[in-house]
Amino acid sequence: MLVPIFTPVLGIITGVLVIVWLEREISAGIQQRIGPEYAGPLGILQALADGTKLLFKEDLRPSRGNTPLFSIGPSIAVISILLSYSVIPVSNHLVLADLNIGIFLWIAISSVAPIGLLMSGYGSNNKYSFLGGLRAAAQAISYEIPLTLCVLSISLRAIVET
């Protein structure tokens, strides 16, 4: 019963691991340095090792910052991205949320992630962290505009052809 749900999730996780590995290998080749080769053959398990290391790290919070705002920011960013997967159809019969406005909802949910980045930067009570969060949010917002135009042009073309 759960196999149709876990199969796409496993595929997405595998795809992310492969893309991260390829990004590290390509950037190492461009920068003329040795890529990640510590975990597994050719560094294939490096992303998994980094994730495991991240799970066991100490949770540090700023002493003079806004702790709730600092803690909620990453959660908002991650939850908005994970929620955006709910409107993506995996197959003809496996759709978590079959909506007529699915693509618009996907764009709207994905637009919430920069707010989490900005909240984390502001909650740290550090001007450099705030500027980093502001820069990351501005970069994410500037990428959303061309992405939205591309996705909507494909959707409008499909609407016109039907």
N, C-alpha and C positions, 0 to 999 in steps of 0.2 A: 504494500500500500504506500509506503513512504519512498520506495525506490524511484518513482518518477520525480519526486521533489528533490531527493538528494543527488541524483545524477547531474542535473544542471549546476547545482551548488558545487559539487566536486569538480565539474568541468571549469567553472569560473575560478575556483581556487587554484587549480592546476594552471590555467591560463595566466593568472596573475603571477604565479611563481616563475613561469617560463619567461614572461615579459620582463620581470624584474631582473632575472638572470641575464637575459639578452641585453638589457639596458646597461648593466654593469660591465658586461664583456665588451660591448661596442664602445662605451665611453672610455674603458681602459685602453682599447686599441687606438682610439683617437688621441688620447693623451700619452700614448707610447709608454704605458706602464703595465705591470702584471695585474690582471684582474683577480677577482676572488677565487682562490684555489684551496681554501682551508677546510671547508666542510663538504665532504663527498668528492667524487671524481669530477674534475674541472669546475669545482665550486657550485655544482648544481643544487646542493642543499644549503647554500649560504643564506638564502632568504628565510628558510625554515629555522636555521640557527639564530638569525637576527630576531625573528619573531619570538622564539623561546627565550632569548636573552631579554627582550623587552618585557615579557610577562613577569620575569623575576626581578625586575628593577624596583628600587625603592620609590615610593610615591612622594615626591617632594612638592611642597606647597609654599608659596611665598609668605613670609612672616608679616610683611607690611601691606600686602596686596589684598584684593577682594577675593577671598578664597572660594566662595560659592561660584562667583562669576568665572574664576580661573578654572574650576573643576567642571562646570557645565559646558563650557565652550567646545572642548574636543568631542564631548558626547553629542552635541547638536550637529557638529560637522559629520561625524560618523553615522549617526542615525539617519540624517537626511540622505546621505548617499545610499545607505542600505535600503531605505524606504523607496528610493527611486527604482530599485530593481523590481518592486512589486507590480509595476505597470508594464514591464517588458514581457511580451509573450514568448514562452520558451518553445512551444509547439502548438499545433492546432487545438489540442485538448487540454494543455496545461498552461493556464493563465491565472495568475493569482487575483488580479483585479481587471476584469474586462470592462473597460470604460470607453465611451465614445471620445472622450477628451484625454485619452491616455498620454499622448505625446505632450500636450500642454501641461498636464499634471506632472509629467517627468521633468519638464523644464522648470516648473515652479518649485518642485521639491529640491531639485539640484541647486536652485538659486539660494537656498537657505544655508548651505555649507559655509560660504564666506562670512556669514554672521557669527558662526561659531569660532572661526579663526580670529575675527576682530574682538570677540568677547574674551578669548584667552589672552590676547595681547594686552587688552585694557585691564584685565583683572590682575595681571602680574605687578602692576604699579611700577613698571620700569619703562622709561621712555624708549629704549632700544627694542624691547619686546613689543611694545605698542606699535612702533614704526614697522617692525617685522610683520606683525599681524595685519596692519593696515596695508602694507605692500602685498602680502599674500592675498588679502581680500580683493584689492584692486586688480591684481593679476587674474584671479578667478573670475571676477565680474567682466573683465575685458575679454576673456576667452568665451564667456557665455554668449555674447552678442553675435559673433560669427557662427557659433555652433547653433544657436537658435535660428538664425537666418537659413543656414544649410538644411536643418531638419524641417523647418516649415516649408521650404521650397520643395522638398521631396514630398511632404504631405500634401501640399497644394497641387502638385503635379498628379498625384494619385487620385485626388478628388476630382480634378478636371477630366481625367481619362475615364472615370466611371460614369 
